[in-house]
Amino acid sequence: MEMAVTQRKPRDVIHHSDQGSQYTSLAFGNRCREAGVRPSMGSVGDAYDNAMAESFFSTLECELLARRRFRSQAEARMAIFSYIEGFYNPLRRHSALGYRSPVVYEQKAGSEPAIETLLS
Protein backbone atom coordinates (compact mmCIF):
# COMPACT_ATOMS: atom_id res chain seq x y z
CA MET A 1 0.00 0.00 0.00
CA GLU A 2 2.84 2.39 0.80
CA MET A 3 4.24 2.05 -2.71
CA ALA A 4 0.83 2.66 -4.28
CA VAL A 5 0.18 5.71 -2.09
CA THR A 6 3.64 7.14 -2.78
CA GLN A 7 3.71 6.51 -6.53
CA ARG A 8 0.08 6.86 -7.57
CA LYS A 9 -1.34 9.19 -4.92
CA PRO A 10 -4.79 7.59 -5.10
CA ARG A 11 -7.97 9.31 -4.06
CA ASP A 12 -11.39 7.83 -3.45
CA VAL A 13 -10.05 4.26 -3.49
CA ILE A 14 -10.73 1.13 -1.48
CA HIS A 15 -8.08 -1.26 -0.16
CA HIS A 16 -9.67 -4.69 -0.03
CA SER A 17 -7.97 -7.42 1.97
CA ASP A 18 -8.51 -10.65 3.80
CA GLN A 19 -8.70 -11.05 7.57
CA GLY A 20 -4.89 -11.09 7.99
CA SER A 21 -3.59 -9.61 11.23
CA GLN A 22 -1.58 -6.96 9.39
CA TYR A 23 -4.81 -5.63 7.84
CA THR A 24 -6.85 -5.73 11.05
CA SER A 25 -4.26 -3.82 13.07
CA LEU A 26 -4.91 -0.33 14.37
CA ALA A 27 -1.70 0.88 12.72
CA PHE A 28 -2.89 -0.22 9.28
CA GLY A 29 -6.31 1.35 9.83
CA ASN A 30 -4.69 4.62 10.90
CA ARG A 31 -2.40 4.60 7.85
CA CYS A 32 -5.40 4.06 5.58
CA ARG A 33 -7.14 7.05 7.13
CA GLU A 34 -4.01 9.23 6.74
CA ALA A 35 -3.74 8.25 3.06
CA GLY A 36 -7.44 8.75 2.37
CA VAL A 37 -7.90 5.06 1.57
CA ARG A 38 -11.06 3.28 2.66
CA PRO A 39 -10.30 -0.18 4.07
CA SER A 40 -12.54 -3.09 3.12
CA MET A 41 -12.26 -6.59 4.49
CA GLY A 42 -13.66 -9.85 3.21
CA SER A 43 -15.76 -12.06 5.39
CA VAL A 44 -14.16 -15.10 6.98
CA GLY A 45 -14.12 -18.11 4.66
CA ASP A 46 -15.37 -16.25 1.57
CA ALA A 47 -12.89 -16.82 -1.25
CA TYR A 48 -14.95 -14.97 -3.87
CA ASP A 49 -14.73 -11.45 -2.46
CA ASN A 50 -10.97 -11.51 -3.03
CA ALA A 51 -11.19 -13.00 -6.52
CA MET A 52 -9.28 -10.22 -8.30
CA ALA A 53 -6.31 -10.53 -5.94
CA GLU A 54 -6.39 -14.31 -6.27
CA SER A 55 -6.44 -13.92 -10.05
CA PHE A 56 -3.40 -11.63 -9.91
CA PHE A 57 -1.38 -14.08 -7.81
CA SER A 58 -2.34 -16.93 -10.13
CA THR A 59 -1.16 -14.89 -13.11
CA LEU A 60 2.07 -13.95 -11.35
CA GLU A 61 2.75 -17.59 -10.57
CA CYS A 62 2.02 -18.81 -14.13
CA GLU A 63 3.75 -16.01 -16.01
CA LEU A 64 6.82 -15.54 -13.81
CA LEU A 65 7.36 -17.75 -10.80
CA ALA A 66 6.71 -21.16 -12.37
CA ARG A 67 9.07 -20.40 -15.24
CA ARG A 68 12.29 -19.80 -13.33
CA ARG A 69 14.29 -20.49 -10.22
CA PHE A 70 15.81 -17.75 -8.09
CA ARG A 71 19.19 -17.90 -6.40
CA SER A 72 18.13 -15.59 -3.58
CA GLN A 73 15.17 -13.82 -2.04
CA ALA A 74 16.58 -10.51 -3.29
CA GLU A 75 16.68 -11.83 -6.87
CA ALA A 76 13.05 -13.00 -6.56
CA ARG A 77 11.98 -9.61 -5.18
CA MET A 78 13.63 -7.79 -8.07
CA ALA A 79 12.06 -10.13 -10.64
CA ILE A 80 8.60 -9.63 -9.11
CA PHE A 81 9.05 -5.85 -8.97
CA SER A 82 10.20 -5.80 -12.62
CA TYR A 83 7.26 -7.97 -13.67
CA ILE A 84 4.68 -5.80 -11.89
CA GLU A 85 6.08 -2.35 -12.68
CA GLY A 86 7.67 -3.15 -16.07
CA PHE A 87 5.02 -5.40 -17.61
CA TYR A 88 1.86 -6.12 -15.60
CA ASN A 89 0.83 -2.56 -14.73
CA PRO A 90 1.98 -0.64 -17.83
CA LEU A 91 1.45 -3.21 -20.61
CA ARG A 92 -0.62 -6.28 -19.73
CA ARG A 93 -4.24 -5.90 -20.83
CA HIS A 94 -7.02 -7.07 -18.49
CA SER A 95 -10.52 -8.11 -19.45
CA ALA A 96 -11.88 -6.65 -16.18
CA LEU A 97 -10.49 -3.23 -17.23
CA GLY A 98 -11.97 -3.23 -20.73
CA TYR A 99 -8.82 -4.80 -22.19
CA ARG A 100 -6.67 -1.92 -21.02
CA SER A 101 -3.57 -2.06 -18.88
CA PRO A 102 -3.88 -0.88 -15.26
CA VAL A 103 -1.83 2.25 -16.05
CA VAL A 104 -4.07 3.19 -19.00
CA TYR A 105 -7.16 2.43 -16.91
CA GLU A 106 -5.89 4.66 -14.06
CA GLN A 107 -5.11 7.49 -16.49
CA LYS A 108 -8.61 7.33 -17.96
CA ALA A 109 -10.21 7.03 -14.51
CA GLY A 110 -8.21 10.07 -13.33
CA SER A 111 -9.83 12.17 -16.05
CA GLU A 112 -13.35 11.12 -15.01
CA PRO A 113 -15.26 12.16 -11.87
CA ALA A 114 -14.85 9.89 -8.85
CA ILE A 115 -17.60 7.31 -8.38
CA GLU A 116 -18.70 8.90 -5.09
CA THR A 117 -19.23 12.18 -6.98
CA LEU A 118 -21.44 10.39 -9.51
CA LEU A 119 -23.48 8.69 -6.79
CA SER A 120 -24.17 11.82 -4.73
C-alpha positions as CSV (number, residue, x, y, z in Angstrom):
1,M,0.0,0.0,0.0
2,E,2.8,2.4,0.8
3,M,4.2,2.0,-2.7
4,A,0.8,2.7,-4.3
5,V,0.2,5.7,-2.1
6,T,3.6,7.1,-2.8
7,Q,3.7,6.5,-6.5
8,R,0.1,6.9,-7.6
9,K,-1.3,9.2,-4.9
10,P,-4.8,7.6,-5.1
11,R,-8.0,9.3,-4.1
12,D,-11.4,7.8,-3.5
13,V,-10.1,4.3,-3.5
14,I,-10.7,1.1,-1.5
15,H,-8.1,-1.3,-0.2
16,H,-9.7,-4.7,0.0
17,S,-8.0,-7.4,2.0
18,D,-8.5,-10.6,3.8
19,Q,-8.7,-11.1,7.6
20,G,-4.9,-11.1,8.0
21,S,-3.6,-9.6,11.2
22,Q,-1.6,-7.0,9.4
23,Y,-4.8,-5.6,7.8
24,T,-6.9,-5.7,11.0
25,S,-4.3,-3.8,13.1
26,L,-4.9,-0.3,14.4
27,A,-1.7,0.9,12.7
28,F,-2.9,-0.2,9.3
29,G,-6.3,1.3,9.8
30,N,-4.7,4.6,10.9
31,R,-2.4,4.6,7.8
32,C,-5.4,4.1,5.6
33,R,-7.1,7.1,7.1
34,E,-4.0,9.2,6.7
35,A,-3.7,8.3,3.1
36,G,-7.4,8.8,2.4
37,V,-7.9,5.1,1.6
38,R,-11.1,3.3,2.7
39,P,-10.3,-0.2,4.1
40,S,-12.5,-3.1,3.1
41,M,-12.3,-6.6,4.5
42,G,-13.7,-9.8,3.2
43,S,-15.8,-12.1,5.4
44,V,-14.2,-15.1,7.0
45,G,-14.1,-18.1,4.7
46,D,-15.4,-16.3,1.6
47,A,-12.9,-16.8,-1.3
48,Y,-14.9,-15.0,-3.9
49,D,-14.7,-11.4,-2.5
50,N,-11.0,-11.5,-3.0
51,A,-11.2,-13.0,-6.5
52,M,-9.3,-10.2,-8.3
53,A,-6.3,-10.5,-5.9
54,E,-6.4,-14.3,-6.3
55,S,-6.4,-13.9,-10.0
56,F,-3.4,-11.6,-9.9
57,F,-1.4,-14.1,-7.8
58,S,-2.3,-16.9,-10.1
59,T,-1.2,-14.9,-13.1
60,L,2.1,-14.0,-11.3
61,E,2.7,-17.6,-10.6
62,C,2.0,-18.8,-14.1
63,E,3.8,-16.0,-16.0
64,L,6.8,-15.5,-13.8
65,L,7.4,-17.8,-10.8
66,A,6.7,-21.2,-12.4
67,R,9.1,-20.4,-15.2
68,R,12.3,-19.8,-13.3
69,R,14.3,-20.5,-10.2
70,F,15.8,-17.7,-8.1
71,R,19.2,-17.9,-6.4
72,S,18.1,-15.6,-3.6
73,Q,15.2,-13.8,-2.0
74,A,16.6,-10.5,-3.3
75,E,16.7,-11.8,-6.9
76,A,13.0,-13.0,-6.6
77,R,12.0,-9.6,-5.2
78,M,13.6,-7.8,-8.1
79,A,12.1,-10.1,-10.6
80,I,8.6,-9.6,-9.1
81,F,9.1,-5.9,-9.0
82,S,10.2,-5.8,-12.6
83,Y,7.3,-8.0,-13.7
84,I,4.7,-5.8,-11.9
85,E,6.1,-2.4,-12.7
86,G,7.7,-3.2,-16.1
87,F,5.0,-5.4,-17.6
88,Y,1.9,-6.1,-15.6
89,N,0.8,-2.6,-14.7
90,P,2.0,-0.6,-17.8
91,L,1.5,-3.2,-20.6
92,R,-0.6,-6.3,-19.7
93,R,-4.2,-5.9,-20.8
94,H,-7.0,-7.1,-18.5
95,S,-10.5,-8.1,-19.4
96,A,-11.9,-6.6,-16.2
97,L,-10.5,-3.2,-17.2
98,G,-12.0,-3.2,-20.7
99,Y,-8.8,-4.8,-22.2
100,R,-6.7,-1.9,-21.0
101,S,-3.6,-2.1,-18.9
102,P,-3.9,-0.9,-15.3
103,V,-1.8,2.2,-16.1
104,V,-4.1,3.2,-19.0
105,Y,-7.2,2.4,-16.9
106,E,-5.9,4.7,-14.1
107,Q,-5.1,7.5,-16.5
108,K,-8.6,7.3,-18.0
109,A,-10.2,7.0,-14.5
110,G,-8.2,10.1,-13.3
111,S,-9.8,12.2,-16.1
112,E,-13.4,11.1,-15.0
113,P,-15.3,12.2,-11.9
114,A,-14.8,9.9,-8.8
115,I,-17.6,7.3,-8.4
116,E,-18.7,8.9,-5.1
117,T,-19.2,12.2,-7.0
118,L,-21.4,10.4,-9.5
119,L,-23.5,8.7,-6.8
120,S,-24.2,11.8,-4.7
